[in-house]
Amino acid sequence: MQTPHPESTDRITLRIDPELEDIVPIFLVNRRKDLETLHTALTEQDFETISLLGHRMKGDGGGYGFDTITEIGGAMELAAARRDHPAIERHIAELEDFLARVTVVYR
């Protein structure tokens, strides 16, 4: 599994089951939309929304072959429960970095 590194320009290549080729792009688009929601929720200190999105990512990421999203989601859910603003910011940045660098190869 690859762990995102802030401000890294290295590409992350993940091999995903070809049976998921129709749904993985939608999954990734939805995670990018989640970034907008997370930024807004953090600004508004809406920790419930952050926790919900983190929990969803934690549950869904691995099923699509994105263990890093699962890890980030779990950490974000815990940070939201603690209302840990700096940690949530870090996890949002990690997700943003990962999504910017990931390339999917279907094999």
Contact map, one row per residue, 1 for C-alpha under 8 A:
11100000000000000000000000000000000000000000000000000000000000000011000000000000000000000000000000000000000
11110000000100000000000000000000000000000000000000000000000000000001000000000000000000000000000000000000000
11111000000000000000000000000000000000000000000000000000000000000001000000000000000000000000000001000000000
01111101000000000000000000000000000000000000000000000000000000000001000000000000000000000000010011000000000
00111111000000000000000000000000000000000000000000000000000000000000000000000000000000000000010010000000000
00011111000000000000000000000000000000000000000000000000000000000000000000000000000000000000110010000000000
00001111100000000000000000000000000000000000000000000000000000000000000000000000000000000000000010000000000
00011111110000000000000000000000000000000000000000000000000000000000000000000000000000000000000010000000000
00000011111000000000000000000000000000000000000000000000000000000000000000000000000000000000000000001000000
00000001111100000000000000000000000000000000000000000000000000000000000000000000000000000000000000001000000
00000000111110000000000000000000000000000000000000000000000000000000000000000000000000000000000000001110000
01000000011111000000000000000000000000000000000000000000000000000000000000000000000000000000000001001110000
00000000001111100000000000000000000000000000000000000000000000000000000000000000000000000000000000000111100
00000000000111110000000000000000000000000000000000000000000000001000000000000000000000000000000000000111100
00000000000011111000000000000000000000000000000000000000000000001000000000000000000000000000000000000001111
00000000000001111101100000000000000000000000000000000000000000011000000000000000000000000000000000000001111
00000000000000111111100000000000000000000000000000000000000000001000000000000000000000000000000000000000011
00000000000000011111100000000000000000000000000000000000000000000000000000000000000000000000000000000000011
00000000000000001111110000000000000000000000000000000000000000000000000000000000000000000000000000000000000
00000000000000011111111100000000000000000000000000000000000000010000000000000000000000000000000000000000000
00000000000000011111111110000000000000000000000000000000000000000000000000000000000000000000000000000000010
00000000000000000011111111000000000000000000000000000000000000000000000000000000000000000000000000000000000
00000000000000000001111111100000000000000000000000000000000000000000000000000000000000000000000000000000000
00000000000000000001111111110000000000000000000000000000000000010000000000000000000000000000000000000000000
00000000000000000000111111111000000000000000000000000000000000000000000000000000000000000000000000000000000
00000000000000000000011111111100000000000000000000000000000000000000000000000000000000000000000000000000000
00000000000000000000001111111110000000000000000000000000000000000000000000000000000000000000000000000000000
00000000000000000000000111111111000000000000000000000000000000000000000000000000000000000000000000100000000
00000000000000000000000011111111100000000000000000000000000000000000000000000000000000000000000000000000000
00000000000000000000000001111111110000000000000000000000000000000000000000000000000000000000000000000000000
00000000000000000000000000111111111000000000000000000000000000000000000000000000000000000000000000000000000
00000000000000000000000000011111111100000000000000000000000000000000000000000000000000000000000100100000000
00000000000000000000000000001111111110000000000000000000000000000000000000000000000000000000000000000000000
00000000000000000000000000000111111111000000000000001000000000000000000000000000000000000000000000000000000
00000000000000000000000000000011111111100000000000000000000000000000000000000000000000000001001100000000000
00000000000000000000000000000001111111110000000000000000000000000000000000000000000000000000000000000000000
00000000000000000000000000000000111111111000000000000000000000000000000000000000000000000000000000000000000
00000000000000000000000000000000011111111100000011001000000000000000000000000000000000000001000000000000000
00000000000000000000000000000000001111111110000000000000000000000000000000000000000000000001000000000000000
00000000000000000000000000000000000111111111000000000000000000000000000000000000000000000000000000000000000
00000000000000000000000000000000000011111111111011000000000000000000000000000000000000000000000000000000000
00000000000000000000000000000000000001111111111001000000000000000000000000000000000010011000000000000000000
00000000000000000000000000000000000000111111110000000000000000000000000000000000000000000000000000000000000
00000000000000000000000000000000000000011111110000000000000000000000000000000000000000000000000000000000000
00000000000000000000000000000000000000001111111000000000000000000000000000000000000000000000000000000000000
00000000000000000000000000000000000000001111111111000000000000000000000000000000000000000000000000000000000
00000000000000000000000000000000000000001100111111100000000000000000000000000001101000000000000000000000000
00000000000000000000000000000000000000000000011111110000000000000000000000000001000000000000000000000000000
00000000000000000000000000000000000001001000011111111000000000000000000000000000000000000000000000000000000
00000000000000000000000000000000000001001100011111111100000000000000000000011001000000000000000000000000000
00000000000000000000000000000000000000000000001111111110000000000000000000011111100000000000000000000000000
00000000000000000000000000000000000000000000000111111111000000000000000000001000000000000000000000000000000
00000000000000000000000000000000010001000000000011111111100000000000000010001000000000000000000000000000000
00000000000000000000000000000000000000000000000001111111110000000000000111111000000000000000000000000000000
00000000000000000000000000000000000000000000000000111111111000000000000011011000000000000000000000000000000
00000000000000000000000000000000000000000000000000011111111100000000000010000000000000000000000000000000000
00000000000000000000000000000000000000000000000000001111111110000000110111000000000000000000000000000000000
00000000000000000000000000000000000000000000000000000111111111000000111111000000000000000000000000000000000
00000000000000000000000000000000000000000000000000000011111111100000010000000000000000000000000000000000000
00000000000000000000000000000000000000000000000000000001111111110000010000000000000000000000000000000000000
00000000000000000000000000000000000000000000000000000000111111111111110000000000000000000000000000000000000
00000000000000000000000000000000000000000000000000000000011111111110110000000000000000000000000000000000000
00000000000000000000000000000000000000000000000000000000001111111100000000000000000000000000000000000000000
00000000000000010001000100000000000000000000000000000000000111111100000000000000000000000000000000000000000
00000000000001111000000000000000000000000000000000000000000011111110000000000000000000000000000000000000000
00000000000000000000000000000000000000000000000000000000000011111111110000000000000000000000000000000000000
10000000000000000000000000000000000000000000000000000000000011001111111000000000000000000000000000000000000
11110000000000000000000000000000000000000000000000000000000010000111111100000000000000000000000001000000000
00000000000000000000000000000000000000000000000000000000110011000111111110000000000000000000001000000000000
00000000000000000000000000000000000000000000000000000000111111000111111111000000000000000000000000000000000
00000000000000000000000000000000000000000000000000000000010000000011111111100000000000000000000000000000000
00000000000000000000000000000000000000000000000000000100110000000001111111110000000000000010011000000000000
00000000000000000000000000000000000000000000000000001111110000000000111111111000000000000000000000000000000
00000000000000000000000000000000000000000000000000000110110000000000011111111100000000000000000000000000000
00000000000000000000000000000000000000000000000000000100000000000000001111111110000000000010000000000000000
00000000000000000000000000000000000000000000000001100110000000000000000111111111000000110011000000000000000
00000000000000000000000000000000000000000000000001111110000000000000000011111111100000000000000000000000000
00000000000000000000000000000000000000000000000000100000000000000000000001111111110000000000000000000000000
00000000000000000000000000000000000000000000000000100000000000000000000000111111111110110000000000000000000
00000000000000000000000000000000000000000000001101100000000000000000000000011111111110010000000000000000000
00000000000000000000000000000000000000000000001000100000000000000000000000001111111100000000000000000000000
00000000000000000000000000000000000000000000000000000000000000000000000000000111111100000000000000000000000
00000000000000000000000000000000000000000000001000000000000000000000000000000011111110000000000000000000000
00000000000000000000000000000000000000000000000000000000000000000000000000000011111111110000000000000000000
00000000000000000000000000000000000000000100000000000000000000000000000000000011001111111000000000000000000
00000000000000000000000000000000000000000000000000000000000000000000000000000000000111111100000000000000000
00000000000000000000000000000000000000000000000000000000000000000000000000010010000111111110000000000000000
00000000000000000000000000000000000000000100000000000000000000000000000000010011000111111111000000000000000
00000000000000000000000000000000000000000100000000000000000000000000000000000000000011111111100000000000000
00000000000000000000000000000000000000000000000000000000000000000000000000000000000001111111110000000000000
00000000000000000000000000000000000000000000000000000000000000000000000100110000000000111111111000000000000
00000000000000000000000000000000001001100000000000000000000000000000000000010000000000011111111100000000000
00000100000000000000000000000000000000000000000000000000000000000000000000000000000000001111111110000000000
00011100000000000000000000000000000000000000000000000000000000000000000100000000000000000111111111000000000
00000000000000000000000000000000001000000000000000000000000000000000100100000000000000000011111111100000000
00000000000000000000000000000001001000000000000000000000000000000000000000000000000000000001111111110000000
00011111000000000000000000000000000000000000000000000000000000000000000000000000000000000000111111111000000
00110000000100000000000000000000000000000000000000000000000000000001000000000000000000000000011111111100000
00000000000000000000000000010001000000000000000000000000000000000000000000000000000000000000001111111100000
00000000000000000000000000000000000000000000000000000000000000000000000000000000000000000000000111111100000
00000000111100000000000000000000000000000000000000000000000000000000000000000000000000000000000011111110000
00000000001111000000000000000000000000000000000000000000000000000000000000000000000000000000000001111111000
00000000001111000000000000000000000000000000000000000000000000000000000000000000000000000000000000001111100
00000000000011110000000000000000000000000000000000000000000000000000000000000000000000000000000000000111110
00000000000011110000000000000000000000000000000000000000000000000000000000000000000000000000000000000011111
00000000000000111100100000000000000000000000000000000000000000000000000000000000000000000000000000000001111
00000000000000111100000000000000000000000000000000000000000000000000000000000000000000000000000000000000111
